[in-house]
Amino acid sequence: MTQQQKQSQFNYDDLTQFLRDNPGIFQQHPELLENLSLADARGAPSLLERQVAALKNRINNFQSQHHQLIEVARENEQISDNFTDVVCQLIAFNNLSEFSSELPKLIRKAFEIDEVSFKSIQSFSHKPNEIQGFDDTLRRLSNNQASCDNRWPSNILSLFFSNSIKSAALIPMSVDPKGRTLGILALGSKDTERYNNDLGTAHLNRLGIMSGICLARLQPET
């Protein structure tokens, strides 16, 4: 037997003895199981190998779900940060003219939206040709809640957006969830799926209340 063979045999024997003395090694280091081959004499995967493979698949699924949850948490954190920025700037508006011109720009930039507009109740009352579309919009905002859709009727979309908008979120502006609507905030996207009707509206309703409070503070009393 050559020196190299003796050395290999010595190392193999040491390893064998080590595993005998430490039967819990794979529990302490389960990642080692990924590199084991436990095929039977015919070369077919053994039951243990199949169990390990199934376990690895479950671990991979858990890791994937974990990464998705982390990504959702990061997105929500970013949304909260953006809301904070928007609120701070809303508080700083001093007059209705500034609010009307700057609010759409502010929201469009903060949330990367293609088109943003808003119309107050007062502005609709002076445009008879828009009253029907406005009434149709209010009927769709049941319980004073925001609504998202990619199938808005053309008479509603045309009130707020250009022809390029394919999906939109329409948000009632009020000082509280049960208060009267002071106006409608409209967020439009060229992406058909951005504002589909499966999208949650909690953040949008918050935006509607924040902007409604600001509108109530700045618009003249009637």
N, C-alpha and C positions, 0 to 999 in steps of 0.2 A: 504494500500500500504506500502510495506516494505521500509526501509531507502535506500537499494540498488536500488529498483525500482524507488524511488524518485530521487536518484542521476542520474540513467540512463536517466530518463525522463528530468531531468534538463539539462544534457549534450546534449541530443538530441535537446531539444528546443533551447539551445544556438547555437548549430551548424546550425540548420535551420535558425535562425535569422541572423547568421553570413553570410550564403550563400545569404540570401535575401539582406543584406546590401552590399555585395561584389559580384555582378553578374559577374564581370570580373575575378574571381579567377582562373578559368580554362584556361583563356587566358594567365594569368601570370604564371601558373604552369601546362602546358599541360600534363606533365608526370602523373598527378593525373587521367587523363582519362583512363590510362591503367588498373586501378584497379576497374573501375566502371562496374556494371552489370545493363543493361537497358532492360532486357527481358520483353516482354509483358505478359499479363495475362495467355497466353497459354504456356509460357516458351520459345517461339520462339525468336530468336534475332530480336531486333527492327531495323528499318532503320538506326537510329543514331548509333547503335552498329556496324552495317555493315560498315557504313561510317568511323567510328573510326578504325575498323579493317583494312579497305583498306588503310587508312592514315598511320597506323602503318607499313603496308607492304611496302609502298612507302618510309617511313623513314628508314626502315631496308635496303632497296635497296640502298638508297642514302649513308647510312653509310658504306655499303659494298664497293660501288664504291669509296668512300672517302678513305677507308683503302687501296684499291688497288692502287689508285693514290699515296698515301703516300709511299707504298712499291716500286712502280716504281721510284719515286723520290729518294728514298734511294739507290736503285740499280744504278741509273744513277750517283748519287753522288759518290758512291763507284768506279764506272768505271772511273769517272773523276780523282779521287784520284790515282787510279792505273796508268792511263795514265801519270799523272804528275810524278809519281815515275819512270816509264819507260823512259820518256823523259830525266829526270835528269841523269839517268844512261847511256843512249845513248850518251849524250854529253860527258861523261867521257871516252868513249872508245878511245884508242890511236892508235890502228892499226887494220888491217883487220882480222888478226888471232884472236885477242881478240873478235872482233865483231862476227865473225863466230861461235866461241865456246860458247860465253856468251849470245848472243841475244836469242836463243831458250830457254835457261834455264830461262832467265829473264822473258820472256813472259809467259812461262808455269807456273811459280810460281805466277806471278802477277794475272793471269786470270784463274788459275786452269784448265789448258788444258792438255789433255792426251799426245798429241804429237805435237811438233812444229819444223818446219825445214824451211830452206830457200835455194834457189839456185839462184845464180847470172847468168846473161846472159853469162858471160865469162866462168863459169863452164860448162854450157850446150854446149858451142861451142867446147869444147874439148872432148865431149862424143857423138859420132855419133849415138849410139844406143838409146840415150835419146832425140834426136832432134825432132822426130815425136811427142812424148808425150808432149814435151815442146810447140811445135807449136799448138797442139790441145788445150793445156791449155790457151795459149794466145788468141785463137779464142773465148774461152768461157768468157774471161774477157773483154767484150765489153766496149768501151768508157773508157778503163783504170780504171774500177771499180771492186771492190771485188765481189766475187760470192760465195754463200753458197749452198750446195746441199748434199743430202744423196744418190745420184744416180750417182756419178762420175764414168766414165769408169775406168776399172781396170788399163789401161795403164797410166792413169793420177795419180791415187792414189798410184800406186807402185813407182812413181818418188819421192814421199815425205814421205810415211808412211809405217808402218808395216801392216800386214794383219788384225790386230785387229781393224783398224779404219773403222767406219761405216758412218761417216758424216764429212764434211770438209769445211773450208773457205779458199779459195785461193785468195791472195791479191797481186796486182801488186805493186812493190816497185819503186817509181819514186819521183822526186823532186817537182813535182806539178801535179795536176789532168790531165793536157794535155801534160805532158812531156813524154819522151820515157821511157819504162820500163827497169829498171836496173836489176831486179830480181823478184822472186816470193816468197812471204812469205806464208807458209802453216800451218794452224791450224787444227788439227785433233782430233776427239772425238770418243770414243767407243760407245757413245750414238747416236742412229740413228736420234733422233730429235733435238739434240743440234744445228746443223748447217743445218736446213732444208731451202728450198728455199723461205720461207716466212720471214726469219729473215732480219731485217734491216742491212744495211752495212755502215752507216755513221761513226761509231766508227772504223770499220775495215779499211775504206779508210784513216782515219786520221793516223791509225797505219802504213799503207803502206807508206804514205808520210813521216812520221817521220823516219822510218827505211830506206827509200830510200835516204833521205837527208844525213843520217849518212853513208850509203854505198857509196854514191857519194864522200863524204869527205875523206873516207879512202882507197878506191880502187885506184890502180895506173892508171894513164891516158894511153890510148892506141892510 
